[in-house]
Every structure is written in structure tokens, then in C-alpha cells.
Amino acid sequence: MTKPADILATAHARAQSNQLPYAGAVTPQEAYALLQSDPKVKLVDVRTHAERDWVGRVNVAQEQHVAVQWNLYPGGAPNPNFLQELAQIADQDTVLLFLCRGAVRSRHAAKLATEHGYAHCFDILEGFEGEKDADGHRKTVNGWCKAGLPWIGA
């Protein structure tokens, strides 16, 4: 098993090589290993409540899986309380692993949190469902679900 320090070093190296505006990026497998190794690490699911209810959610320790919507449902408007909600679940030194459907909103969330003083923000590459396949379906190419990591279906 890879050590947490090695995972974080790899994540930081990805940030440098890709000029990311946050601490780094982890694969779903690396995110899960970090969650398993340290109960203080938080997975911040930035999908809407509807997405989690209808599509599924990660199955990790309840205190580690937190929901802070990036956009609101219905309508998709930006969540004006994103930073306030984040502040309620984590301090600025907490390792935060941001997750969305396909790793777009999570990158934006990691960037915004970093800009507001959160020192350890990481994007979970590939997201929960991953990229679409040739038929437009998700969960078949990559992502948390495709990796076989624990999740609860809708």
C-alpha cells in the first residue's frame, strides 16, 4: 500500500507539472487511500443534493464525507454560501479532497477554497462517474465508481 506522504507528494507533483492553482490532484484510488489512512481527511462532494440522491454517493466514514454544493438544484445557480458551508465542516489546515461528477466543478471548488486560505485542497481526478463513453454513458470509462471503490447507489 502506498504511504499517504507518497500520495501527497505525487499529487503536489501533478499540481506543479500542470500548473494547478491548488495543492494537487489525486486519482480516486489515491483519494480513497488517504481517507482510509487519516480520519481527519475530508472528501467534499460538490455535486448537488439531487445528484447524490439520484446517482449515488461515496461510501466512506460519515464524518469524512461532507456535502457542499457548488451549484444549486434546480436551476444550476452558483451556491452563494459555498465558502461559509465549507468553513462549517473544515478548518483551513484540513486536507480536502474535492469530488464532483467528472472533475470539473471540483477543480473550481479547490481553486476557490485555496484562494480563501485553505492550504491543502486536492481535486479528485475523473470524478465520481468519470468521462462519458462512446454511447454517452458514465461509470464505464473512469472515475470513483469504475475504479470499484465503495459507493451507495440511488
Buried (B, 14 or more C-beta within 10 A) or exposed (E): EEEBEEBBEBBBEBBEEEEBEBBBBBBBBBBBBBBBBEEEBBBBBBBBEEBBEEBBBBEBEEEBBBBBBBBBBEEEEEBEEBBEBBBEBBEBEBBBBBBBBBBEBBBBBBBBBBEEEBBBBBBBBBBBBBBEEEEEEBBBBBBBBBBEBEBEEE
